[in-house]
Amino acid sequence: MTGITSTQLADGRELIYFDDAGPRADRPRTKTATPDRRELPDRAAPGEIRFDALTDEWVAVAAHRQTRTHLPPADQCPICPTTAANPSEIPAPDYDVVVFENRFPSLGPAAGHIPREPGWGTTGPAYGRCEVVSFTPEHTGSFSTLGEARARTVVEAWAHRTEALSKLPGIRQVFPFENRGADIGVTLHHPHGQIYAYPYITPRAATLGTAARKFYDGSDGRQTLTGSLLRAEREDGSRMVMEGENFSAYVPFAARWPLEIHLVPHRQVPDLAALSGEEKDELAHVYLDLLKRLDALYPTPTPYISAWHQAPLDDLLRPASYLHLQLTSPRRAADKLKYLAGSEAAMGAFINDVTPESVAERLRAVTVPASAATTAPLRTQPEGAHA
Ligand SMILES: [Zn+2]
């Protein structure tokens, strides 16, 4: 069992230690963490959200974030364990995985309900919560270099936070994600991810949720869209990257990005909190395998966005929604990134320069470092039709 210890930082923010399962005599347990003795200013009130009547979408205005930490030197890293010289955000000499409220949040710290029937000129407090997830006390490396036990602890942290944040007043969507690489705007090198709890359903989730609900209604509630796509991809085989017992990954039929992989559980669950222990165990394994494949494509680390799509907290959309990961990268060659230009940025109309089938083939063919194959091997060759 993952050990979970909740505490508070000097300004009242919540911080939670997640300790790897299993006995560890070699390091102090994070339960013995010292209190945060820093002098910190009071937390600011939430920023503002504004309703964009033109698109029926909310926009968060977070002008106060301009002063946030940007690529600090390693000896001033805010998510390394605290030392005498660097009183960091984590007041412990060591830890495994830690989650804490962002000091410069786009949403929150207060939670609550936003205006229900907004129009032009409607504003509201940017309610919600933004959390940081540090994957490791080590400053260098990345998720793909974590051991499987540590990756499993991160999965447990995602599930725990999804459940807890879903219960906050007014929250409509919980979004765990990781931005990897300075090319896509990472402001801290230390391996970490984030979790946003939104007081509204985001535009992308609304689009996916509406399509999923339409399909679900069309089958009289007997099938889900994501489940049917997973079945179709496994039967076709040409875009499969890996197949496990409980999860499979494929490059989607109409991939938008030069590198795009969807990792989908075989069982319909709304979110990470609904996964069984066995499913979480396998997820830690297959997710590491997937990231190692991505990193094996090029000699240098590939920037990516790893985005967990979880069911919105919405009575209409939730029954048809289906947890899955969308892993995307703008990298289209060793030295080239795709930039979102006119068609994509202005019109949302994507043009992909590579075929999804060729990307899947490359991802299947790469040699994954042996440490990923510590448990049951995953099938990476398509087998044609499945029963
Ligand atoms: Zn660090």
Boltz pocket constraint, residues with backbone or C-beta under 6 A from the ligand:
constraints:
  - pocket:
      binder: B
      contacts: [[A, 74], [A, 77], [A, 78], [A, 79], [A, 80], [A, 137], [A, 138], [A, 139], [A, 190]]
      max_distance: 6.0
